[in-house]
Amino acid sequence: MRKIKVTRKQYERIVLAYRIGGFLAILGLLIGYSFLVGKPIEFALIFLPYFATKGFYSRQYHASSMKQCLILSIVIFAVAITLTVPKDFSICFSLLFGVLIAFASCKVGNTQAKIKELLAFYEEATRPKPFNVDTCTEAELIDRCKELRLSQENTDLAVEFFIRKTKQSAIADRLCVDEKSVTMRKQRLKQKLNNQD
């Protein structure tokens, strides 16, 4: 199958048409259902206040797909149409039902947003941090050396270099080597310890 390239503006138009089509499908099914149960006026008295008041709320519940949105909307409004009392008894009940549906959608939307924020925070907190010899503790450095199976001599040198911050000239004197060799060894150890492969 060949991919078709579309511009951002064309994509937004397609999405808008898809949403309008979904809305009209829901509206058509609900109007048909309201006539089927003999409550078309009650449906209008629920649906209009719902749309009038949902703009007052900052967030609304959003299903993860258009299919879920269609099913959920149809079920909620079909139940509301079925449960509402006939207009002969009370018009206010139907009006209140629409406002309550918008309010409930807002509360569920806020909860949905908080759950997403908590999940993002949890993922960030549990993501393993890359090892860094400049910010690690002595215990973390020793564990990293064991993980990489470094010799005891290299582990002791790593602690001297990165934890105790011993001068390279002092280490060179103790090992009886040139200071340049100690500098190169420090760089190799740092590279090996910080490498995430």
C-alpha positions in Angstrom: 0.0 0.0 0.0 1.4 3.4 -1.0 1.7 6.1 1.6 0.1 9.4 0.8 1.7 12.7 2.0 -0.6 15.3 3.5 0.2 18.7 4.8 -0.6 19.7 8.4 -3.6 21.7 7.3 -5.0 18.8 5.3 -4.5 16.5 8.2 -6.3 18.9 10.6 -9.2 19.1 8.1 -9.4 15.3 7.9 -9.5 15.0 11.7 -12.1 17.7 11.9 -14.3 15.9 9.3 -13.8 12.7 11.2 -14.9 14.3 14.5 -17.9 16.0 12.9 -18.9 12.7 11.3 -18.7 11.0 14.7 -20.7 13.7 16.4 -23.4 13.5 13.7 -23.5 9.7 14.0 -24.0 9.9 17.7 -26.6 12.6 17.4 -28.5 10.6 14.7 -28.5 7.4 16.7 -29.6 9.1 19.9 -32.4 11.0 18.1 -33.6 7.7 16.6 -33.4 6.0 20.1 -35.3 8.9 21.7 -38.1 8.6 19.1 -38.1 4.8 19.7 -38.7 5.2 23.4 -41.0 8.2 22.9 -38.9 10.8 24.6 -37.5 13.1 21.9 -38.2 16.3 23.8 -36.6 14.9 26.9 -33.6 14.0 24.8 -33.4 17.7 23.6 -33.7 18.9 27.2 -30.8 16.7 28.2 -28.5 17.2 25.2 -28.8 21.0 24.9 -27.9 21.8 28.5 -25.1 19.3 28.3 -23.5 21.2 25.4 -24.3 24.6 26.9 -22.6 23.8 30.2 -19.7 21.7 29.1 -17.9 24.8 27.9 -17.7 26.1 31.6 -15.4 23.2 32.5 -11.7 23.4 31.7 -11.4 19.6 31.1 -13.6 16.9 29.7 -13.1 13.2 29.6 -11.6 12.0 26.4 -11.7 8.3 25.3 -8.6 6.9 23.8 -10.2 6.2 20.4 -13.2 7.5 18.3 -14.8 4.0 18.6 -14.7 4.2 22.4 -16.1 7.7 22.4 -19.0 6.7 20.1 -19.9 3.8 22.3 -19.5 5.6 25.6 -21.6 8.6 24.4 -24.4 6.5 23.0 -24.6 4.4 26.2 -24.5 7.4 28.6 -27.2 9.4 26.7 -29.3 6.3 26.0 -29.4 5.5 29.7 -30.1 9.2 30.5 -33.0 9.2 28.0 -34.4 6.0 29.4 -34.1 7.1 33.1 -35.4 10.7 32.7 -39.0 11.3 33.7 -41.5 12.3 31.0 -41.8 16.0 30.3 -45.4 16.0 31.6 -44.0 15.6 35.2 -40.9 17.7 35.1 -38.8 19.6 32.6 -36.2 20.6 35.1 -35.2 17.0 35.7 -34.1 16.6 32.1 -32.3 19.9 32.2 -30.5 18.9 35.4 -29.6 15.5 33.9 -27.7 17.3 31.0 -25.8 19.6 33.5 -24.9 16.6 35.7 -23.5 14.6 32.7 -21.3 17.6 31.8 -20.2 17.9 35.4 -19.4 14.2 35.7 -17.4 14.4 32.4 -15.4 17.2 33.9 -14.6 15.3 37.1 -13.7 12.2 35.2 -11.5 14.3 32.9 -9.7 15.9 35.8 -9.1 12.5 37.3 -7.9 11.1 34.0 -5.4 14.0 33.7 -4.1 13.5 37.2 -3.6 9.8 36.6 -1.7 10.6 33.4 0.5 13.1 35.3 1.2 10.5 38.1 2.1 7.8 35.6 4.5 10.2 33.8 6.0 11.1 37.1 6.3 7.4 38.1 8.0 6.5 34.8 10.4 9.4 35.2 11.2 8.5 38.8 11.7 4.8 38.0 13.8 5.2 34.9 17.3 4.2 35.6 19.7 7.1 35.8 22.9 6.9 33.8 26.0 6.3 35.9 28.3 9.2 36.4 31.6 9.0 38.3 31.4 12.8 39.1 28.1 12.5 41.0 28.1 8.9 42.4 28.8 7.8 46.0 31.6 5.5 47.0 29.3 2.6 47.4 27.8 3.2 43.9 31.3 3.4 42.4 32.4 0.2 44.0 29.2 -1.6 42.8 29.8 -0.3 39.3 33.4 -1.5 39.4 32.2 -5.0 40.5 29.5 -4.9 37.8 32.2 -4.2 35.2 34.5 -6.8 36.8 37.4 -4.4 37.3 40.4 -5.6 39.3 40.8 -4.5 42.9 43.7 -2.2 41.9 41.5 -0.4 39.4 38.6 -0.2 41.9 40.9 1.4 44.5 42.3 3.8 41.9 38.7 4.7 40.8 37.9 5.5 44.5 41.1 7.6 44.8 40.4 9.5 41.5 36.7 10.1 41.7 35.7 10.0 45.4 38.7 11.1 47.4 39.9 13.4 44.6 43.5 12.5 45.3 46.0 14.5 43.2 47.3 12.7 40.2 50.9 13.6 41.2 50.5 11.8 44.5 49.1 8.7 42.8 52.0 8.8 40.2 54.5 9.0 43.1 52.9 6.1 44.9 52.8 3.9 41.7 56.2 5.0 40.6 55.0 6.0 37.2 54.8 9.2 35.1 52.0 11.6 35.9 50.9 11.5 32.2 50.3 7.7 32.5 48.1 8.4 35.6 46.1 11.0 33.7 45.5 8.6 30.8 44.5 5.8 33.2 42.1 8.1 34.9 40.5 9.0 31.6 40.2 5.4 30.5 38.6 4.5 33.9 36.2 7.4 33.7 35.2 6.4 30.1 34.8 2.7 31.0 32.8 3.5 34.2 30.5 6.0 32.5 29.9 3.9 29.4 26.3 2.6 29.3 26.7 -0.2 26.8 
